[in-house]
Amino acid sequence: MSKATVTRTPAITSVQAPDGTRIGYRQIGTGPGLVLVHGAMMASKNFETLADLLAADFTVYVPDRRGRGMSGPFGPNYGIRTEIDDLAALLEETGAHYVFGLSAGATVALHAARALPQITKLALYDAPLADAEGKSPLGWLDRFEHEMNYGKTATAFVTVLKGTGDIGGVAKLPRVMLTPVIALMLRLNKGTEDDPSMRDLLPTVRYDVGMVESVVADKDFSGLRCDTLLLGGETSIGYLQDASQTLEKLLPDVRRVTLPGVGHMAALNDEKPELVAAELRSFFR
């Protein structure tokens, strides 16, 4: 467990996306505006501690990306453009110019920064990217889809965990050990509107993976004009570490930091958000 604790209560409000969809978000703190964009199988609640740690220096905005919690549905034409439009609406509403994204949220933030000049500083944690041969890191998608189609939610969860999990972490345990534990967790985890359950979030992975898949081979970031910080964990899965190294070569104004002893989920409440907050505070301030 992280030693960090939440000391402030965020305000909860919303903005309307261009297609009319409600995007709910949490707001906390004072200072320059900073938006935190969560990844797959997550919601704004997962960044509660990180936002609290940053609230003394920034006004922090944490949206539920559409299809989750306080926000409206994905809609029929969902894709990276939808995500960019949702983030643009939030930036316009709040006047924020700084953005941090984790995993699939880092994909959103990266492509939004290329399209939206109002983003002046960008921080990415473990943004997925195709390898040098253009091979996608999302080879586990077919298995995930099969398991979801047959209602095997626990095994589908394990497939996501093994596809994105940390080196040497719980994802390395055999499926036969992981699956019953995950099944019990899914039964016990009860969600609310502002804190959706893992069972509610699991189906959204399809949308995130589809969105990432559509742009994962895109490596033309010559149009990016903002300072960028690349963060990652020392124990993050190999393809995410490789992607960070690739982005370091592609982006014009960039610095890369690998956090020791942590992995892909370091920014989340019960992991090590204080380590991520320290880097974000230094970069954005």
Secondary structure as GFF3:
##gff-version 3
##sequence-region A 1 285
A	DSSP	beta_strand	11	16	.	.	.	ID=ss1
A	DSSP	beta_strand	22	28	.	.	.	ID=ss2
A	DSSP	beta_strand	33	37	.	.	.	ID=ss3
A	DSSP	three_ten_helix	44	47	.	.	.	ID=ss4
A	DSSP	alpha_helix	48	54	.	.	.	ID=ss5
A	DSSP	beta_strand	59	63	.	.	.	ID=ss6
A	DSSP	alpha_helix	80	94	.	.	.	ID=ss7
A	DSSP	beta_strand	98	102	.	.	.	ID=ss8
A	DSSP	alpha_helix	104	115	.	.	.	ID=ss9
A	DSSP	beta_strand	121	125	.	.	.	ID=ss10
A	DSSP	alpha_helix	141	149	.	.	.	ID=ss11
A	DSSP	alpha_helix	153	164	.	.	.	ID=ss12
A	DSSP	three_ten_helix	170	172	.	.	.	ID=ss13
A	DSSP	alpha_helix	175	188	.	.	.	ID=ss14
A	DSSP	alpha_helix	198	201	.	.	.	ID=ss15
A	DSSP	three_ten_helix	202	204	.	.	.	ID=ss16
A	DSSP	alpha_helix	205	215	.	.	.	ID=ss17
A	DSSP	beta_strand	227	233	.	.	.	ID=ss18
A	DSSP	alpha_helix	238	250	.	.	.	ID=ss19
A	DSSP	beta_strand	254	259	.	.	.	ID=ss20
A	DSSP	alpha_helix	273	284	.	.	.	ID=ss21
###
